Amino acid sequence: MSEQPARKRFLSWKLLRRVALVLFALAAICFIALFLWVAAISRDLPSHKRLANYEPPITSRVHAGDGTLIAEFADEHRVFVPIESIPDHVVQAFVAAEDKKFFKHGGLDFVGIMRGAINSAKTKLSGSGGNLQGGSTITQQVAKNMLLTRDQRIERKVKEAIIARRMEKAFTKDQILELYLNEIYLGVRAYGVGSAALTYFNKSLPELDLSEAAILAALAQRPSTVNPYRRPERLLARRDYVLNRMVEDGYITKEEAEAAQAEPLKVTERLRGPEYAAATYFVQELRRQLIDQYGEEALEQGGLSIRTTIDTKLQLAAQDALQTGLETYDRRHSYRGPFAEIDAGGNVPEQMEALTLPPGYGDWEAGMVSEVSETGATLVLEDGKETTIPKEDVSWASRWEREDGRKGLAKGDVVLLEVVRTEELRPGAEAPEEGAYRKEEDWISVPAKIAKLRQVPEVEGAIIALDPHTGRVLAMVGGYSFFKSPFNRVTQGMRQPGSSFKPFVYGAALENGYTPSTRILDAPFVYYDEEINQTWKPQNYSAGRSYGEVTMRTALERSFNQVTARVAVDIGMPAVAEFAERFGLYDKLDPYPAMSLGSGETTPWRMARGYAAFVNGGKEVTPTLLDRVQDRRGDTLYKHDMRACEGCSAESWDGGEPPELADDREQLVDPIIAYQVVHMLEGVVERGTARRAARLGKPLAGKTGTTNDYFDALFYGFSPDLVVGIWVGFDQPKTLGNGEAGGSVAAPIFVDFMETALEDAPAMPFRIPPGVRLVSVDHDTGGLPTSGSGEIIVEAFRPGTEPGAVFDDTTGFSISGNQGASSPRGDIADPDAEGFDNFGGNDKEDVADESLGGIY
């Protein structure tokens, strides 16, 4: 009996040993397989060593001329900050929130890994579909974010662990932290703590207080779930958790944490506001140029520092002036009706919320007409509140006729409104402290009782303002609204300049022997072109009217087409074309007579460039949007002003006069001729087609332009240090309407802009170059004043060309009959040159020089 149990025990032990051996073999096989699997994975891992020379994508930042940040270009918004510049409390907040054992472990937290594995198993068994948890350390997060993918697989977690161990051996803790804090995504396209500090608080890292540092750390885990703009309460709760962890880890005291937890949430929204919206056309043109020059990758990832020429004050003034001018023009013409119709008896706010407002509406709101009366109209806004529009707006809208014959607004029409709103605290709610986060639900928006009926203009426009001495573009707006149309009409809009081209015709004439006092016949003019067997018969703006003999000045001031055509034919269109090409208006201008009246298409960018050369004394101007471009290390890649400057440093300056830089700009025309054109264009403002600009009370000059059938309205005007070009018209050319000329459409925009641009500027006169003879003459005749003269003006002449001049060959001076001073003779004022005999004269009876074709 005893042998049987013993035998059974023996067999059981034998079986158990066999099972153990099998299990051991299986474990060994699994271990070997696991080892081989890990070894295989290890061979395919990306090298952690490349992190030693890691250069993360960095935001390229765009600054205005005054240093204001106006734009950023980036795939990932990041500002790289070395670990030495990251404050301790920022580092401590992230370590406490994300990896409390960071400074102790060797890359892996095994307790955290086990905890994550258990939680992951629970997640899988429950079928909730949540992400795997692996107890990732900061080192593992760096490995995942910078060297691996984000897929939720065990293989990726193993790779992550292997790389983390290798990183801990290759790098110091500070190096790992530097990578982590500059790479981590913290929401709103902000990568890294430096970018996040700017995005949320508009501060640099050293400026962050303890509460703000904890807020950044609170965003690290899931930035979308604690978004400060949409979920501020969640964010504050997470912030308080981070502060408590910092207390537990001994980084701060309980009192410091409580003080930080009492701080309200104060976040900003960077690059928002009217100044940034106004710069959109400028920024997009700049982006196009930078991509052409450096490539998109360098711009989006290279961390370029871009200093532009834009003046934020002038840019906003330019946009406001252009939009106001286009809206004013649009208001003079028909209302085009509501942009939608809804059921006035239904849920109005719900229906309106589903509508898409017309592009370019800006800050305007939608309103549904609920009642129309003789005194105005009542409208319901999207939030259900009511406002009214005055009877003038209702009257304007009555010009619009429906297909069924009804006119004006009707119940159910949805229109655009300019509404002034104020915010009021809800009854029972407490007002927050100044600068503190406020709960939006505690506030209500209240519209003003009276609103204004609006519509987005169909007409378009463009404005450019530049410094005529440097070519720096200070403001540029390429249309009514970038969000209505991104097409930049300053740089891309090829249109006829019309009469704004005339100064270049007269500039060429001055080079060919004319003077501002030269008298020219304003009478019907017919030109026969033998090559194309056609005749050309230009007419003045006041068709059918001619004014007889007038001076060149009068012809320019009053924009006489017949005189301009005569002058162009007389000096030859090749001379006019060459002059315009020299000033950069065209690459090649066909020398047809019609081109003298501005029939050749060009852009406002090029026209403004040409006018700038008149203002600065005849020097070539190269417009630029850029002052300087530097790479991420501070090395200069581009500088607009490349002139060498000896002694241009603070260390070498001895307190005396600033160093003088060489002027290497090309001289396009004699400075005296450039000034003569400027001086005549002053008369356009004082007495001519741009008289409305004279109300500013400061020295201004300019020229209006209107093309055939009022298709285009233009104005190019300037002060001594600012040139402005304006174009107004339709993208698909059609008439602006009878009488809608440059003086009535474009010039008011110039006046509005210059009123802001020059409000703090002194009334500085235009600079007069050496050698100019200033002579008092009769405005109407161009001759010396007589007892019968009307208006007497001071005219500018080249030496030897002024009325009554006598040239002394022995002294080389010309002497004017009414001026005691004399000027040295120059080659360009040679009295023997063709066309210099008997110019101007003392009265209307003088005979013109026959060499000029008898056109006086």
C-alpha positions, 0 to 999 in steps of 0.5 A, a space after each residue: 500500500 505504501 509503494 503506490 502513493 510513493 509511485 504516484 508522488 514520483 510520477 507527479 514530481 516528474 510531471 511537474 519537472 517536465 512542465 517546469 522544463 517546458 515552461 522554462 524552455 518556452 520562457 527562454 524561447 520567448 526571451 530569446 525572441 524578445 531579445 532578437 526582436 528588441 535587437 532588430 528594433 535597435 538596429 533600425 532606430 534613428 540615431 540619438 546623436 543627431 540631436 546634438 546638432 539639432 536645429 529645430 524649425 524656428 519662427 521667422 518674425 517680421 517687424 515694422 520699421 519701428 520694431 513692432 511685430 507685425 507678422 510671423 511665418 512658420 510651420 511651427 511657431 517656435 522661439 528657441 531659448 537656450 537652457 541658461 536663459 530659461 528661468 528656474 521656476 519654469 523648469 521646475 513647473 514642467 518637471 513637477 507636472 510631467 516627470 518628478 523623478 527626472 533628475 534621479 532616473 536614467 531615462 525610464 521610470 519603472 514604477 511609472 511604466 508598470 502603472 501605465 501598463 496596468 492602466 493600459 490593460 484596463 483600458 483595453 479590457 474595458 473597450 473604451 478605446 483610450 490611448 496606451 499609457 507608458 509612464 513616459 519620462 521627459 526623456 522619453 517624450 523628447 525621443 518620441 517628439 523628435 525621433 519617432 512617430 506618435 502612433 499608439 503601438 507597443 513597438 514604438 514604446 519600446 523604441 522610445 525606451 531604448 532611445 531614452 536610455 541612450 540619450 541619458 548616457 549621451 546628454 546631460 539633464 540640462 541638454 535634454 531639458 533644453 530639447 524638451 522645453 523648446 520642442 513641446 507643443 503647447 497649443 495655438 500653434 505654439 511650440 516650445 516655452 518661448 513661443 508659448 510665453 509670447 503667444 499667451 502672455 506677450 512676454 519673454 520667459 524671464 518676465 513670467 511670474 509663478 502663476 504663468 509658468 504653472 499655466 504653461 506647464 499645465 498646457 503640456 499634457 493636453 493643450 486642447 482640453 485646457 485651452 485658455 480662450 475656450 476652457 479657462 476654468 479647466 486651465 486654472 484647475 490644472 494650474 493649481 494642480 501643478 502649483 501643488 505638485 511644486 510644493 510637494 517636490 519642494 520647489 516652492 512654499 505653500 504660501 507662494 503657491 497660494 499667492 500664485 493660485 489667487 492670481 486671475 488668468 490674464 492671457 492676450 491674443 497676439 497679432 490681433 487688431 486693426 494694425 495687423 489687419 491693415 498690414 495684410 497686403 504688405 505682409 503677403 507681398 513681402 512673403 512672396 518676395 522672401 520665398 522668391 529670394 530664400 525659398 519657402 522652407 527657409 522662411 517657414 522654418 529658418 528663424 529669419 529676423 525680418 525688418 521691414 519698411 512699413 510704418 504701422 501708423 501710416 499703414 492703418 491710415 492708408 487702409 482707412 483712407 482707401 476704404 473710406 474713399 471707396 465707400 464714399 464713392 459707392 454711396 454716391 451710386 446705387 444700393 445693390 440690395 440685401 445679401 440674403 432674405 429669411 423668414 421674419 416669422 421664424 427663429 431669426 437669430 438661428 437663421 442668421 447664424 447660418 448665413 455667410 456674410 459677404 467677403 470683406 465685411 470687416 467689423 460690420 454685422 448682419 441685421 434683418 429688416 423687421 419694419 420700414 417706416 418714413 422715419 427709418 427702419 428697425 432691424 433684428 441683429 444676430 443676437 436677437 437685439 434690435 437697432 434702427 437705421 435713419 431715413 437717409 439710409 432707407 432713402 438710399 436703399 430705395 434706389 434699388 429695385 427688385 425683379 417684381 418692381 418693388 423698391 427699397 428694403 422690405 421685411 425679411 431682408 438681411 443687410 450689412 450694418 455698422 453697429 456701435 456696441 458697448 458691453 454691460 455687466 449682467 445683473 447680479 454679476 461681479 466686475 473682475 479686477 482690472 486686467 483680470 480674466 473675466 467670464 464672458 457669460 457675465 457680460 452682455 453686448 448692447 448695440 447702439 440705438 442707431 446703426 448705419 446701412 452698409 454694403 461692401 463696395 464693388 469698386 476697388 482701389 490701391 494706395 502706396 506711400 514711400 520715402 522718395 529718398 530711400 525708396 522705403 515703402 511705408 504703407 501699401 494697401 492693394 484693395 478694399 479688403 484682403 479678405 474680399 480679394 487678395 489680388 494686390 493692385 499696387 504691384 499687380 494691377 496693370 492699368 492706364 495712368 491717364 493724365 498722371 503720366 503728363 509730368 513725364 511728358 513735360 519733363 522730357 520737354 524741359 530736357 528738349 528746350 521748353 520752360 514752364 513759361 513756354 506758351 503752347 497753343 491749346 486748339 484742336 489737334 489732329 495727328 496722322 500716323 502714316 504707318 497705321 494709316 489712322 488719325 488721332 484727335 485728342 480732346 480736353 477733359 471739357 470736350 469741345 473747349 480750347 483755351 488758345 495760347 497757354 503756358 506749359 504750367 497752365 497746361 499741366 495745372 489744368 491737364 490740357 490734353 491737346 497741349 500735351 499731345 502737341 508737345 509730345 509730337 513736337 519733341 518726338 514720342 521716342 524722347 517721351 518713351 525714353 524718359 518714362 523708361 528711364 524713370 522706371 515706369 515701363 520696360 518698353 513703351 511704344 512711341 505712339 502719340 496716344 501714349 503721351 496721354 497715359 495709354 500705356 499700362 503700368 502699375 501704381 508701384 512703378 508710377 510712385 517710383 517715377 514721381 519719387 525721382 522728381 521729388 528727390 532731385 532726379 535720383 533713381 529710386 528703388 522701392 523696397 519692403 525690406 530694410 534687413 534680413 538676418 538668419 537665426 544666428 544674427 548674420 545679415 543675409 540682406 541689407 537695403 542700404 549697402 553703402 560702406 560707412 566708415 566710423 558708423 559705430 557708437 564706439 568710434 563716434 566722437 560726438 561730432 557730426 554724423 559721418 556722410 555716406 556716399 550717394 551712389 544713386 543714378 542721376 536720372 535727370 538734371 536736378 533743376 528740371 526735376 524741381 521745375 516739374 515739382 514746382 509746376 505740380 505744386 500749382 496743380 494743388 494750388 490752382 489746378 485739378 487737385 485744389 481740394 488738397 490745398 486745404 491741408 495748409 502744407 506744401 504739397 504737389 501732385 497730379 490727377 489722372 482720369 482715363 477714357 470714359 472714366 474707367 480709372 481715377 488716379 492721383 499721385 501726390 507728394 510732400 517733400 518727404 512722402 510720395 503717395 500713389 492712388 488708383 480707383 476703378 473696377 477689376 473688370 474695367 467699366 466706367 466709374 460714372 460721368 464726372 467720377 475723375 481723379 480729382 473727385 475720386 482719388 484726390 480725397 483719399 490722398 487728402 484723408 491719408 496726408 491729413 494723418 501722415 503730416 499731422 505732426 510734420 512741420 510745413 516744410 517747403 520743397 528743396 531747391 537745388 543749386 542753380 535754379 533761377 527763381 523769377 516772378 512772372 505773370 502766371 497767365 503769360 509766363 512773361 515778366 509782370 506788367 501793369 496789366 498782369 493778374 496773378 503773379 507767381 515765382 517760376 523756376 528756370 534753368 540759367 539763361 532760360 528765364 524771361 528777359 535773360 541776358 547771357 554774358 559770355 565773358 563772365 559765364 552768368 545769366 542776368 535776369 531783368 528783375 533779379 539781382 542774383 546770378 547763377 553760374 552757367 551750366 552745359 545744360 543751359 547753353 544759350 546756343 542750344 536749340 529752342 533757347 532763343 526768345 523763350 517766354 518773352 515779356 508779353 503775349 506778342 513774342 514769336 516762338 522759336 520756329 525750330 520747335 515746329 511753330 506750335 505756340 
